[in-house]
């Protein structure tokens, strides 16, 4: 088993609507680190509600801010680009890594997705070695941020 992000375990938010992809990701994350909670949301509106702590997502002890967001570019209830833009404007969520998933035929959106704030753009289906590499990179970034925040807070 590969150990990733063993800091405070925050959930990974999956904003996806395809049950087969959710099942595949669940299996992949179980191999990476089974202790990381996964939260599935099938609609962009639910993603916004989650981040705003509205409705059933009000209780942050049950629905903490995620350590990572995986977002399907093609959800039927709205524009994933609008969600990316909205999330990018929310300063308190600025450091949460975003991974956008898309069908290979939408490769032309890659630069646009990055411009909207996503760190990674992955073509579906998701290859396991690629996910491991991405999560190692993300965890290194998260650990560095956690360390710099601790150093900064200890200086004041």
N, C-alpha and C positions, 0 to 999 in steps of 0.2 A: 504494500500500500504506500502511496506517496502522501506525505504529510504537507498540507498547505495551510497557511494562515492560522497558526495555532495561537494567535493573540486572542483577545476576547472574541468568541465565536458569534458573529453576526450572520444573519441569513443572507442567502443569495436570492434575489428577486428575479423570477422568470416571467416575463410578460410575453406569453405565447398562447396560441389557441389550438395548436395541433396536438392531440393526445399522444400520437406516436412519437413526436419530438420530445414531449414532456417525459414520456416513459424512457426514452433513450438517454436523455439528460440525467434523469434520476439514477439510472444504472451507472452512468459515467461518474457522477458525483459521489455515489456510494463507493466506488473504487478509489477515488481520489482521497476523500475524507468523509466517512459516513456520519461524523458528528456535526457537519455543517447543515443547518436547517435550510430547506428549500421552500420558498413560497411561490405558488403559481397564481398568476392573474391572467385571465384570458382577454382582457380588454384594456385599452389605453386609459379609458376613464377610471378604471380601478387602479391603475398605476398612479395616476394623479391623486386620487383619493388616498392611496396608501402613503405617498410622500407628504401629503398635507395633513395626515392624521385625521381624516374625516370619516364619519360613519363608523363602520365596524373596525376601522383601523386606528381609532382614537387612542387605544391603550398601547403605549409604546413598549410596555413590558411584554406584551403578546406580539406586537408588530414593530420590532425595532427597525431603525434605519439600516438598510442592507449594506453589506460590504462590497457588493457587486450587483449589477443589473445586466441581465441578458434580455434583449428586446428583439422581437421579430419585426422586420421591416414592413411586412405586409399583414397587418391586422385589419379585419373587416370593419371595425368601428371607428376608424379615424386615421389620421396621418401620424405615422411614427416620427416623421420629421418635426411635426408640431410638438410632440412629446419631448423629443430631444432638445428642441429649442427652448421649450418651457423649463425643462430640467436644468439646462445650462444657465438660465437666468436666475435660478434659485441658489444664492450664494452658499447656503448651508449644506447643499448637496454637491457642490462643485467638485469635490475630491473623490466622489464615488466613481469607480471605473465603470464604463459602459461598453458592452459588447453587443454589436448589432449582427443579427443573423439574417441571411437573405438567400434566395434562390440564386444559383449561378448566373441566370440570365439578367440579373439586376446589377451586375458588376459595375456598370457605369455610375452607380450611386455611391461607390466607395469613397471618393474624395468628398462628396457632399456630406456623407455621414460623418466623416472625420471633421469636416468644417463645423458641423453641428455639435461636436463635443465627444463623439465616441472614440475610445482608444483603439478598439479593434473592430474589424469588419470580417465576418466569417461566412463563407458559403456553406449552405447545408448540403448534405449531411455533415455532422461535426466529427472530424477525425480525433480520436482519443489522444494521440501524441501532440497534436496541435493544442488541444485544451490544456494538457499538462504544461506545455511550454508557456502558454498564456498565463495560466494561474501562477506559475513560478515567478513570472515577471511582475504580475499584479501584487503578489505577496511581498516581493522584495520592495516594491514601491510603498505598500501599506506599512511594512515594518520600518522603513526609513521615515515615513511621515509620523508614525507613532513615536519613534525615537526623537525626532526633531521637536515634536510637541512637548515631550517630557523635558528635554533640555531647556526649551524656551520657558516652560512654566516654572522650572526650578531656578531660573535666573532672576525671576521677579519676586 
